[in-house]
């Protein structure tokens, strides 16, 4: 009997061991190199092995000591948890399965395998994306024309020759390249041709990055120093690209911009992408808005960046309702770097540094404000650091005023060994990775405060920095970028802007051969691809997606394309409750931050219904703004448009895919005390672009607001059929400055046509 029991126990033990082995997975263990106990000497491999054996009998796969410090091993979930709690362990991350695919945004947006959703080529479906920016680096593989047919016969573009740029630089992918510099030189004098090219050549990198993001060809083995490696491709890899260089070292001048837009529309571009702006000027004085109006009239969609002035309120650019205004969000990819302090505390930041690592032993760390006689010393402005105080040390610099990477140059030139770049309250916890030229890590405001507190309290503070490579499947994602400009729309409060957000943080795309990845003159490195951030990066994502939609739906107007992108966008996380978060605060974001939400191109290809708009609708909008005939002509370029004296115009009747309800508290506190209510009515028209179906409406509004829709059901029997409805918003008086939000959704069970609602009181 005893023998039987022993055999049974042995079988159970073996089975348990087998189950445990089956449950093992590979984990990457990041170690603080400087935390190794002295007993191991200089042999980190011994330390890694001992650390592993202390928690597991699992197998070590690799020991790392260059791109990162640590090891990979097969661990159970519990062993991984135990490992993460050990001294000297910075992070324990599950291994991610990598495939050669993209800059990651197509996969993140759900179109990595989207060939079935959108036509990829063909004369009838050909789309040219015109990018108005700093030019192009035509030698980049992102402009390879392999697999593309002949340039469409209707294309009228030109490949202008100039400095270091031949007319033969264009091909079936890069179908046009022009430059416009007259306004620039008129304003600033003759350009310095030793610093910039009088041609479409991109000396800056920005234009190459944006155009390849929109419609770059697939390029395998792309990365920045090994970060974000994979296959880089634009949103519409089979679309054509035409570049219009309108931005120079001295800026982008409106006369050049308008000339570029003019040429782009005449050449035959279907989409224009402008990652530039200059505040929210009146439409009649805004050159971009004026050019965009003309483009819209000729069936060209114009996509513009919202601006990088966030997280402040009412910081938007490009708010005209005939422009698609794009804010920025994050990806599910990060580039972690760890700051390990002498007190045993570790903090996570980001970095794209790829040079020689810091010494094994921890280094002294000092706050820049204590190593300078300047009031700007804490932000590491040029010439403010005292070499005798920073030599050989890690320097903590505060973010602000000067470029993030330039602060690293200042530290390096003063003899510093490394840098911790601390966010301030204005940037919150948002982390933007940079290709620093010395070991450096950017950290959030909370982490920066903690690091500076340690430096101030310890008589001999020390630290080290470990750059850990690329991490994917980061959650939560997306979050609204702190720098992304926000509403409300101060020019026309009744139009909710931005319209949508798209990936704009740490985006990998093609780069110029004329400048280093930091863009600074002292950076002599040259790369084929670079990782940068901004609404400049989110705008071409939407431009490329618009090209895909225009290719798939050639009869859709620019407004229909924008509507499809907006009404199918998402504003909550999949499988989790709650709104998209704001990187600046860590709190839920609002439609003033993300508009309709984050783009979802797979759904946008089949939106069901769209809110369409044309020239006459926008003219009526200008009439509602009390524009004079002269002002309307300034926008529309024609005096044939006017406002009828017997018509009643209302901004609320513009057939926009979102709602912004602006209340005025006429009598202030008296109205509030009396419980006064106000009703604002909006009228909308929906056009069926899908199958027949019956849609019912559902609404959500902030407390104190009643939403009434008439009718509550719309039945469509054919494509192109239009149905009208009205929606009334009745609200009690609120203090001036109050804001709230809601949502209106039409659904037939298959499609959800969603519109954000913003309520404001002034």
BAFI-94068 format. One line per 4 residues: for each residue y, x, z of C-alpha. Coordinates in nm, 3 decimals. Last residue first. Layout:
% BAFI-94068
Y/X/Z | ...
This chain:
% BAFI-94068
8.222/-2.066/-2.096 | 7.869/-2.200/-2.050 | 7.566/-2.064/-2.234 | 7.231/-2.206/-2.342
6.989/-2.007/-2.560 | 6.703/-2.171/-2.749 | 6.420/-1.985/-2.921 | 6.254/-2.144/-3.225
5.881/-2.173/-3.289 | 5.691/-2.299/-3.593 | 5.333/-2.302/-3.468 | 5.078/-2.341/-3.746
4.718/-2.459/-3.720 | 4.740/-2.758/-3.485 | 5.025/-2.912/-3.683 | 5.293/-2.759/-3.460
5.671/-2.772/-3.424 | 5.804/-2.563/-3.134 | 6.136/-2.567/-2.949 | 6.200/-2.308/-2.677
6.425/-2.264/-2.376 | 6.683/-2.037/-2.222 | 6.957/-2.018/-1.964 | 7.307/-1.881/-1.922
7.587/-1.933/-1.669 | 7.908/-1.742/-1.740 | 8.137/-2.031/-1.655 | 7.988/-2.243/-1.378
7.765/-2.526/-1.498 | 7.834/-2.883/-1.616 | 7.524/-3.092/-1.655 | 7.342/-3.063/-1.984
7.241/-3.276/-2.279 | 7.095/-3.090/-2.578 | 7.038/-3.313/-2.879 | 6.801/-3.222/-3.159
6.822/-3.370/-3.506 | 6.555/-3.376/-3.775 | 6.527/-3.338/-4.149 | 6.220/-3.311/-4.371
6.182/-3.115/-4.694 | 5.888/-3.104/-4.935 | 5.845/-2.771/-5.112 | 5.465/-2.779/-5.094
5.331/-3.132/-5.065 | 5.232/-3.403/-4.815 | 5.443/-3.324/-4.510 | 5.459/-3.550/-4.203
5.722/-3.483/-3.935 | 5.685/-3.612/-3.579 | 5.932/-3.619/-3.289 | 6.204/-3.781/-3.499
6.452/-3.725/-3.342 | 6.439/-3.450/-3.079 | 6.581/-3.489/-2.726 | 6.632/-3.189/-2.498
6.753/-3.244/-2.142 | 6.919/-2.956/-1.959 | 6.948/-2.926/-1.581 | 6.654/-2.691/-1.543
6.608/-2.462/-1.846 | 6.441/-2.608/-2.152 | 6.093/-2.641/-2.302 | 6.030/-2.845/-2.615
5.731/-2.973/-2.811 | 5.744/-3.122/-3.158 | 5.473/-3.277/-3.371 | 5.380/-3.165/-3.721
5.172/-3.360/-3.969 | 5.005/-3.170/-4.248 | 4.988/-3.087/-4.614 | 4.929/-2.717/-4.685
5.188/-2.447/-4.661 | 5.548/-2.381/-4.762 | 5.689/-2.706/-4.619 | 6.066/-2.699/-4.579
6.230/-2.786/-4.248 | 6.585/-2.918/-4.221 | 6.798/-2.892/-3.905 | 7.075/-3.077/-3.727
7.214/-2.972/-3.391 | 7.368/-3.204/-3.130 | 7.558/-3.097/-2.819 | 7.572/-3.336/-2.526
7.789/-3.275/-2.220 | 7.737/-3.392/-1.864 | 7.974/-3.425/-1.570 | 7.823/-3.403/-1.222
8.158/-3.486/-1.062 | 8.161/-3.165/-0.860 | 8.077/-2.964/-1.171 | 8.346/-3.132/-1.376
8.608/-3.066/-1.106 | 8.495/-2.704/-1.079 | 8.604/-2.625/-1.435 | 8.783/-2.901/-1.622
8.682/-2.809/-1.975 | 8.348/-2.651/-1.900 | 8.264/-2.540/-2.254 | 7.904/-2.543/-2.370
7.748/-2.311/-2.630 | 7.401/-2.402/-2.751 | 7.239/-2.121/-2.947 | 6.939/-2.242/-3.144
6.704/-2.042/-3.365 | 6.566/-2.075/-3.719 | 6.915/-2.142/-3.862 | 6.997/-2.445/-4.076
7.370/-2.429/-4.000 | 7.443/-2.768/-3.844 | 7.560/-2.632/-3.508 | 7.836/-2.441/-3.688
7.987/-2.780/-3.762 | 8.187/-2.904/-4.059 | 8.338/-3.250/-4.090 | 8.419/-3.323/-4.453
8.726/-3.511/-4.578 | 8.934/-3.198/-4.639 | 8.660/-3.030/-4.843 | 8.626/-2.660/-4.769
8.629/-2.409/-5.051 | 8.421/-2.196/-5.283 | 8.556/-2.133/-5.632 | 8.783/-1.865/-5.487
8.507/-1.610/-5.524 | 8.411/-1.279/-5.365 | 8.213/-1.471/-5.099 | 8.345/-1.292/-4.793
8.703/-1.225/-4.904 | 8.704/-1.559/-5.084 | 8.625/-1.734/-4.760 | 8.912/-1.552/-4.592
9.154/-1.649/-4.867 | 9.042/-2.011/-4.859 | 9.109/-2.015/-4.485 | 8.820/-1.988/-4.241
8.811/-2.265/-3.983 | 8.478/-2.144/-3.837 | 8.321/-2.467/-3.962 | 8.441/-2.373/-4.309
8.262/-2.042/-4.276 | 7.940/-2.230/-4.192 | 7.995/-2.458/-4.490 | 8.014/-2.142/-4.702
7.685/-2.029/-4.549 | 7.516/-2.354/-4.643 | 7.659/-2.341/-4.996 | 7.514/-1.993/-5.048
7.159/-2.082/-4.949 | 6.947/-2.152/-4.643 | 6.584/-2.236/-4.570 | 6.425/-2.308/-4.231
6.056/-2.253/-4.296 | 5.731/-2.443/-4.245 | 5.363/-2.343/-4.242 | 5.426/-1.981/-4.138
5.149/-1.827/-4.350 | 5.239/-1.463/-4.419 | 5.443/-1.466/-4.097 | 5.122/-1.494/-3.895
4.994/-1.155/-4.012 | 5.347/-1.017/-3.988 | 5.390/-1.075/-3.612 | 5.746/-0.964/-3.534
5.852/-0.946/-3.170 | 6.057/-1.234/-3.033 | 6.293/-1.502/-3.163 | 6.593/-1.304/-3.042
6.468/-1.003/-2.844 | 6.745/-0.922/-2.595 | 6.959/-1.237/-2.596 | 6.628/-1.422/-2.632
6.542/-1.300/-2.281 | 6.363/-1.002/-2.125 | 6.147/-1.031/-1.815 | 6.218/-0.760/-1.556
6.141/-0.387/-1.578 | 6.516/-0.334/-1.581 | 6.600/-0.119/-1.884 | 6.256/-0.147/-2.039
6.296/-0.526/-2.069 | 5.969/-0.718/-2.049 | 5.821/-0.969/-2.290 | 5.795/-1.305/-2.118
5.525/-1.405/-1.878 | 5.160/-1.496/-1.864 | 4.890/-1.277/-2.006 | 4.633/-1.307/-2.283
4.877/-1.199/-2.550 | 5.212/-1.109/-2.399 | 5.502/-1.350/-2.441 | 5.789/-1.364/-2.691
5.593/-1.384/-3.016 | 5.730/-1.400/-3.370 | 5.601/-1.674/-3.603 | 5.931/-1.860/-3.625
6.130/-1.540/-3.680 | 5.932/-1.367/-3.955 | 5.887/-1.688/-4.154 | 6.254/-1.773/-4.107
6.356/-1.432/-4.238 | 6.146/-1.480/-4.549 | 6.283/-1.832/-4.601 | 6.639/-1.702/-4.562
6.580/-1.434/-4.825 | 6.454/-1.706/-5.061 | 6.083/-1.761/-5.120 | 5.962/-1.801/-5.478
5.794/-1.460/-5.490 | 5.572/-1.534/-5.195 | 5.322/-1.245/-5.162 | 5.559/-0.978/-5.291
5.850/-1.124/-5.099 | 5.635/-1.124/-4.785 | 5.533/-0.760/-4.830 | 5.894/-0.660/-4.900
6.004/-0.845/-4.586 | 5.750/-0.642/-4.390 | 5.903/-0.325/-4.531 | 6.254/-0.433/-4.435
6.128/-0.540/-4.092 | 5.987/-0.194/-4.025 | 6.299/-0.049/-4.184 | 6.512/-0.209/-3.907
6.295/-0.094/-3.617 | 6.358/0.277/-3.685 | 6.738/0.253/-3.704 | 6.704/0.035/-3.395
6.640/0.372/-3.237 | 6.371/0.633/-3.178 | 6.246/0.957/-3.333 | 5.913/1.123/-3.409
5.916/1.363/-3.704 | 5.702/1.436/-4.005 | 5.693/1.723/-4.254 | 5.824/1.972/-3.999
6.061/2.268/-3.997 | 6.158/2.466/-3.687 | 6.494/2.648/-3.692 | 6.655/2.435/-3.420
6.997/2.593/-3.358 | 7.165/2.352/-3.600 | 7.045/2.050/-3.405 | 6.848/1.777/-3.581
6.588/1.782/-3.304 | 6.300/1.784/-3.553 | 6.448/2.076/-3.746 | 6.667/2.027/-4.050
6.654/2.092/-4.426 | 6.289/2.008/-4.491 | 6.365/1.643/-4.427 | 6.132/1.416/-4.234
5.860/1.159/-4.294 | 5.767/0.908/-4.023 | 5.646/0.892/-3.663 | 5.817/0.632/-3.443
5.881/0.709/-3.075 | 6.057/0.379/-3.001 | 6.165/0.134/-3.273 | 5.881/-0.112/-3.328
6.020/-0.456/-3.418 | 6.264/-0.703/-3.259 | 6.387/-1.035/-3.394 | 6.701/-1.228/-3.484
6.943/-1.034/-3.268 | 7.135/-1.262/-3.236 | 7.170/-1.634/-3.162 | 7.439/-1.802/-3.370
7.658/-2.048/-3.175 | 7.830/-1.760/-2.994 | 7.996/-1.651/-3.321 | 8.176/-1.317/-3.277
8.061/-1.255/-2.920 | 7.692/-1.292/-3.004 | 7.525/-1.297/-2.665 | 7.353/-1.066/-2.722
7.192/-0.726/-2.689 | 7.182/-0.382/-2.846 | 6.853/-0.190/-2.817 | 6.898/0.117/-2.596
6.676/-0.021/-2.319 | 6.395/-0.084/-2.567 | 6.241/-0.430/-2.533 | 5.880/-0.399/-2.417
5.585/-0.408/-2.652 | 5.358/-0.337/-2.488 | 5.236/-0.364/-2.132 | 5.022/-0.164/-2.154
4.953/0.164/-2.332 | 4.664/0.141/-2.580 | 4.737/0.496/-2.697 | 4.801/0.835/-2.533
4.911/1.147/-2.719 | 4.948/1.498/-2.576 | 4.948/1.601/-2.207 | 5.256/1.815/-2.147
5.233/1.967/-1.797 | 5.549/2.061/-1.607 | 5.566/2.270/-1.289 | 5.756/2.243/-0.967
5.906/2.431/-0.674 | 6.155/2.354/-0.398 | 6.235/2.630/-0.146 | 6.459/2.477/0.120
6.319/2.129/0.050 | 6.553/1.832/0.097 | 6.776/1.850/-0.211 | 6.497/1.932/-0.456
6.282/1.656/-0.307 | 6.565/1.402/-0.342 | 6.621/1.516/-0.701 | 6.256/1.449/-0.783
6.267/1.105/-0.621 | 6.584/1.008/-0.807 | 6.435/1.127/-1.134 | 6.122/0.922/-1.076
6.328/0.611/-1.015 | 6.556/0.676/-1.315 | 6.269/0.739/-1.554 | 6.146/1.083/-1.656
6.192/1.309/-1.959 | 5.977/1.620/-1.953 | 6.056/1.973/-2.060 | 5.896/2.306/-2.152
6.149/2.460/-2.390 | 6.244/2.370/-2.747 | 6.216/1.996/-2.686 | 6.061/1.763/-2.942
6.179/1.444/-2.768 | 6.004/1.140/-2.619 | 6.204/0.833/-2.517 | 6.119/0.690/-2.175
6.273/0.365/-2.054 | 6.270/0.342/-1.676 | 6.635/0.256/-1.633 | 6.863/0.386/-1.906
7.195/0.284/-1.749 | 7.059/0.357/-1.400 | 7.029/0.724/-1.493 | 6.736/0.887/-1.668
6.632/1.231/-1.554 | 6.557/1.518/-1.791 | 6.333/1.772/-1.618 | 6.388/2.109/-1.779
6.212/2.442/-1.815 | 6.251/2.818/-1.784 | 6.629/2.835/-1.741 | 6.807/3.142/-1.875
7.149/2.987/-1.938 | 7.066/2.954/-2.309 | 6.746/2.769/-2.219 | 6.925/2.518/-1.998
7.193/2.453/-2.259 | 6.932/2.422/-2.532 | 6.744/2.172/-2.318 | 7.061/1.968/-2.277
7.085/1.958/-2.656 | 6.753/1.776/-2.667 | 6.893/1.476/-2.480 | 7.209/1.460/-2.692
7.534/1.478/-2.494 | 7.707/1.197/-2.303 | 7.422/1.101/-2.065 | 7.090/1.197/-1.908
7.091/1.391/-1.583 | 6.954/1.745/-1.584 | 6.692/1.888/-1.346 | 6.649/2.261/-1.411
6.319/2.448/-1.391 | 6.393/2.803/-1.287 | 6.374/3.150/-1.441 | 6.752/3.190/-1.447
6.923/2.877/-1.312 | 7.156/3.014/-1.045 | 7.261/3.344/-1.204 | 7.297/3.167/-1.538
7.565/2.925/-1.406 | 7.545/2.601/-1.605 | 7.853/2.434/-1.760 | 7.876/2.615/-2.094
7.737/2.329/-2.300 | 7.697/2.003/-2.102 | 7.406/1.994/-1.862 | 7.450/1.638/-1.735
7.480/1.754/-1.373 | 7.735/2.017/-1.471 | 7.988/1.764/-1.590 | 8.209/1.809/-1.280
8.192/2.179/-1.359 | 8.128/2.461/-1.114 | 7.759/2.452/-1.197 | 7.417/2.515/-1.049
7.417/2.240/-0.786 | 7.479/1.965/-1.041 | 7.198/2.113/-1.248 | 6.944/2.032/-0.977
6.714/2.327/-0.910 | 6.340/2.396/-0.940 | 6.163/2.718/-0.844 | 5.850/2.779/-1.050
5.487/2.689/-0.987 | 5.230/2.957/-1.071 | 5.037/2.917/-1.395 | 5.336/3.010/-1.610
5.496/2.738/-1.825 | 5.331/2.648/-2.154 | 5.420/2.809/-2.487 | 5.539/2.562/-2.745
5.456/2.201/-2.832 | 5.715/1.994/-2.644 | 5.687/1.627/-2.744 | 5.758/1.501/-2.393
5.722/1.201/-2.166 | 5.735/1.134/-1.791 | 5.482/1.089/-1.512 | 5.551/1.207/-1.159
5.332/1.408/-0.923 | 5.385/1.461/-0.550 | 5.213/1.755/-0.382 | 5.521/1.881/-0.200
5.561/2.163/-0.455 | 5.624/1.912/-0.730 | 5.414/1.827/-1.035 | 5.602/1.684/-1.331
5.360/1.532/-1.579 | 5.406/1.472/-1.951 | 5.284/1.167/-2.135 | 5.334/1.100/-2.507
5.303/0.723/-2.546 | 5.150/0.464/-2.775 | 5.139/0.087/-2.732 | 5.462/0.065/-2.928
5.810/-0.007/-2.792 | 6.072/-0.257/-2.898 | 6.388/-0.244/-3.106 | 6.641/-0.499/-3.231
6.673/-0.628/-3.588 | 6.945/-0.841/-3.745 | 6.848/-1.022/-4.066 | 7.183/-1.070/-4.237
7.299/-1.410/-4.376 | 7.392/-1.517/-4.022 | 7.643/-1.230/-3.987 | 7.568/-1.041/-3.663
7.561/-0.685/-3.799 | 7.636/-0.505/-3.471 | 7.547/-0.619/-3.122 | 7.681/-0.502/-2.785
7.729/-0.844/-2.626 | 7.553/-0.740/-2.304 | 7.491/-0.378/-2.207 | 7.136/-0.249/-2.237
7.209/-0.152/-2.502 | 7.446/0.022/-2.744 | 7.181/0.128/-2.996 | 7.266/-0.115/-3.276
7.127/-0.438/-3.422 | 6.981/-0.262/-3.726 | 7.022/-0.433/-4.060 | 6.795/-0.619/-4.304
6.942/-0.762/-4.623 | 6.729/-0.992/-4.840 | 6.827/-1.008/-5.207 | 6.834/-1.345/-5.386
7.156/-1.283/-5.583 | 7.368/-1.486/-5.341 | 7.206/-1.297/-5.055 | 7.324/-0.968/-5.206
7.678/-1.099/-5.229 | 7.669/-1.204/-4.866 | 7.522/-0.867/-4.771 | 7.812/-0.683/-4.930
8.056/-0.889/-4.729 | 7.862/-0.849/-4.408 | 7.841/-0.472/-4.463 | 8.210/-0.453/-4.539
8.310/-0.646/-4.227 | 8.668/-0.766/-4.259 | 8.600/-1.126/-4.369 | 8.303/-1.141/-4.135
8.518/-1.058/-3.832 | 8.404/-0.729/-3.689 | 8.095/-0.694/-3.472 | 8.047/-0.324/-3.406
8.007/-0.042/-3.656 | 7.665/-0.052/-3.812 | 7.386/0.151/-3.965 | 7.016/0.122/-4.036
7.070/-0.058/-4.364 | 6.764/-0.183/-4.552 | 6.810/-0.379/-4.872 | 6.528/-0.592/-5.011
6.469/-0.718/-5.366 | 6.625/-0.415/-5.535 | 6.710/-0.472/-5.903 | 6.951/-0.196/-6.001
7.246/-0.432/-5.976 | 7.164/-0.510/-5.614 | 7.131/-0.144/-5.528 | 7.443/-0.045/-5.719
7.660/-0.289/-5.530 | 7.506/-0.201/-5.201 | 7.580/0.167/-5.263 | 7.936/0.097/-5.370
7.980/-0.120/-5.060 | 7.852/0.158/-4.839 | 8.072/0.418/-5.008 | 8.382/0.211/-4.948
8.271/0.136/-4.596 | 8.237/0.499/-4.494 | 7.924/0.634/-4.331 | 7.985/0.931/-4.106
8.122/1.285/-4.112 | 7.788/1.451/-4.171 | 7.721/1.207/-4.452 | 7.604/0.849/-4.498
7.609/0.661/-4.828 | 7.301/0.807/-4.994 | 7.138/0.523/-5.184 | 6.761/0.545/-5.194
6.520/0.345/-5.409 | 6.163/0.288/-5.295 | 5.879/0.103/-5.467 | 5.629/-0.112/-5.276
5.265/-0.006/-5.249 | 5.290/0.129/-4.895 | 5.470/-0.181/-4.762 | 5.493/-0.114/-4.388
5.503/0.259/-4.442 | 5.215/0.496/-4.401 | 5.121/0.788/-4.179 | 4.750/0.865/-4.149
4.661/1.018/-3.816 | 4.816/1.243/-3.553 | 5.064/1.099/-3.305 | 5.136/1.448/-3.159
4.976/1.747/-3.331 | 5.304/1.935/-3.377 | 5.449/1.615/-3.525 | 5.167/1.442/-3.707
5.025/1.351/-4.048 | 4.663/1.426/-4.133 | 4.654/1.169/-4.414 | 4.963/1.041/-4.595
4.975/0.676/-4.706 | 5.276/0.600/-4.924 | 5.609/0.525/-4.756 | 5.754/0.174/-4.783
5.970/0.086/-4.485 | 5.889/0.377/-4.258 | 5.919/0.620/-4.550 | 6.268/0.487/-4.620
6.374/0.513/-4.256 | 6.249/0.867/-4.195 | 6.380/1.006/-4.524 | 6.720/0.851/-4.452
6.741/0.995/-4.100 | 6.638/1.346/-4.200 | 6.987/1.502/-4.203 | 7.010/1.708/-4.521
6.866/1.430/-4.736 | 6.906/1.510/-5.104 | 7.083/1.230/-5.295 | 7.339/1.481/-5.421
7.643/1.673/-5.301 | 7.428/1.851/-5.047 | 7.539/1.924/-4.693 | 7.615/2.230/-4.482
7.710/2.497/-4.737 | 7.857/2.220/-4.948 | 8.132/2.164/-4.691 | 8.266/1.832/-4.809
8.609/1.804/-4.962 | 8.855/1.612/-4.744 | 8.778/1.381/-4.455 | 8.885/1.034/-4.564
8.887/1.080/-4.939 | 8.576/1.290/-4.912 | 8.385/1.012/-4.738 | 8.519/0.739/-4.963
8.410/0.935/-5.268 | 8.071/1.021/-5.136 | 7.819/0.787/-5.295 | 7.473/0.920/-5.381
7.197/0.780/-5.599 | 6.818/0.797/-5.596 | 6.588/0.559/-5.782 | 6.222/0.490/-5.852
6.070/0.684/-5.565 | 5.718/0.550/-5.610 | 5.679/0.570/-5.990 | 5.864/0.902/-5.991
6.199/1.050/-5.893 | 6.263/1.421/-5.853 | 6.292/1.459/-6.233 | 6.663/1.380/-6.209
6.699/1.709/-6.026 | 6.822/1.759/-5.669 | 6.929/2.089/-5.517 | 7.296/1.990/-5.562
7.316/1.699/-5.800 | 7.111/1.489/-6.037 | 7.117/1.112/-6.011 | 6.788/0.926/-6.043
6.896/0.589/-6.179 | 6.797/0.229/-6.122 | 6.778/-0.046/-6.382 | 6.431/-0.184/-6.305
6.341/-0.474/-6.533 | 6.078/-0.272/-6.715 | 5.880/-0.226/-6.397 | 5.796/0.139/-6.315
5.448/0.211/-6.443 | 5.154/0.143/-6.218 | 5.102/0.294/-5.874 | 4.777/0.462/-5.777
4.930/0.799/-5.700 | 5.308/0.770/-5.662 | 5.349/1.021/-5.377 | 5.675/0.945/-5.196
5.532/0.986/-4.844 | 5.405/1.326/-4.959 | 5.756/1.457/-4.899 | 5.905/1.649/-5.193
6.162/1.374/-5.247 | 6.355/1.448/-4.926 | 6.579/1.141/-4.935 | 6.935/1.026/-4.878
7.143/0.976/-4.564 | 7.118/0.595/-4.551 | 7.118/0.289/-4.773 | 6.754/0.206/-4.840
6.668/-0.016/-5.135 | 6.319/-0.163/-5.121 | 6.180/-0.236/-5.466 | 5.923/-0.515/-5.499
5.655/-0.550/-5.764 | 5.465/-0.879/-5.747 | 5.470/-0.963/-6.115 | 5.410/-0.603/-6.218
5.109/-0.553/-5.993 | 5.064/-0.391/-5.656 | 4.942/-0.446/-5.302 | 4.925/-0.823/-5.276
4.951/-0.931/-4.912 | 4.708/-1.096/-4.675 | 4.384/-0.951/-4.808 | 4.511/-0.596/-4.802
4.606/-0.633/-4.437 | 4.364/-0.386/-4.283 | 4.631/-0.198/-4.090 | 4.833/-0.521/-4.084
4.803/-0.626/-3.719 | 5.146/-0.513/-3.602 | 5.001/-0.242/-3.375 | 4.777/-0.132/-3.662
5.073/-0.113/-3.901 | 5.280/0.057/-3.627 | 5.032/0.332/-3.550 | 5.202/0.607/-3.753
4.880/0.527/-3.936 | 4.500/0.533/-3.989 | 4.262/0.814/-3.936 | 4.055/0.673/-3.655
4.069/0.743/-3.283 | 3.851/0.599/-3.010 | 4.032/0.629/-2.682 | 3.896/0.819/-2.384
3.966/0.660/-2.049 | 4.250/0.832/-1.863 | 4.236/1.017/-1.533 | 4.579/1.136/-1.429
4.755/1.412/-1.238 | 4.462/1.549/-1.041 | 4.563/1.833/-0.808 | 4.448/1.658/-0.495
4.180/1.398/-0.565 | 4.250/1.025/-0.592 | 4.203/1.017/-0.970 | 3.858/1.171/-0.929
3.749/0.890/-0.699 | 3.863/0.632/-0.955 | 3.681/0.815/-1.233 | 3.372/0.828/-1.017
3.399/0.453/-0.964 | 3.428/0.384/-1.337 | 3.129/0.606/-1.407 | 3.200/0.947/-1.549
3.119/1.151/-1.859 | 3.362/1.440/-1.864 | 3.681/1.570/-2.023 | 3.877/1.858/-1.877
4.208/1.971/-1.741 | 4.522/2.147/-1.853 | 4.673/2.029/-2.179 | 4.738/2.158/-2.527
4.632/2.500/-2.413 | 4.388/2.508/-2.119 | 4.126/2.243/-2.183 | 3.767/2.238/-2.056
3.536/2.026/-2.266 | 3.237/1.798/-2.221 | 3.170/1.815/-1.848 | 2.848/1.632/-1.769
2.816/1.385/-1.486 | 2.675/1.474/-1.146 | 2.987/1.330/-0.997 | 3.250/1.340/-0.724
3.256/1.695/-0.591 | 3.081/1.821/-0.902 | 3.387/1.740/-1.114 | 3.628/1.922/-0.887
3.395/2.223/-0.873 | 3.378/2.234/-1.252 | 3.754/2.205/-1.294 | 3.810/2.479/-1.036
3.562/2.711/-1.202 | 3.722/2.645/-1.541 | 4.060/2.726/-1.393 | 3.958/3.086/-1.341
4.275/3.267/-1.233 | 4.167/3.315/-0.872 | 3.943/3.027/-0.768 | 4.002/3.085/-0.396
4.378/3.041/-0.448 | 4.345/2.662/-0.476 | 4.456/2.519/-0.812 | 4.772/2.308/-0.777
4.967/2.507/-1.038 | 4.744/2.377/-1.316 | 4.810/2.016/-1.226 | 4.501/1.857/-1.378
4.465/1.588/-1.642 | 4.115/1.437/-1.651 | 4.014/1.278/-1.979 | 3.736/1.023/-1.931
3.418/0.968/-2.127 | 3.208/0.672/-2.026 | 2.916/0.623/-1.793 | 2.764/0.279/-1.756
2.449/0.370/-1.946 | 2.400/0.665/-1.714 | 2.433/0.437/-1.411 | 2.182/0.197/-1.564
1.938/0.481/-1.623 | 1.987/0.607/-1.268 | 1.922/0.258/-1.136 | 1.607/0.231/-1.345
1.487/0.568/-1.217 | 1.557/0.462/-0.860 | 1.382/0.127/-0.907 | 1.077/0.296/-1.061
1.067/0.546/-0.774 | 1.094/0.266/-0.520 | 0.802/0.089/-0.686 | 0.596/0.407/-0.687
0.668/0.460/-0.320 | 0.575/0.100/-0.242 | 0.246/0.131/-0.431 | 0.161/0.453/-0.245
0.234/0.285/0.091 | 0.000/0.000/0.000
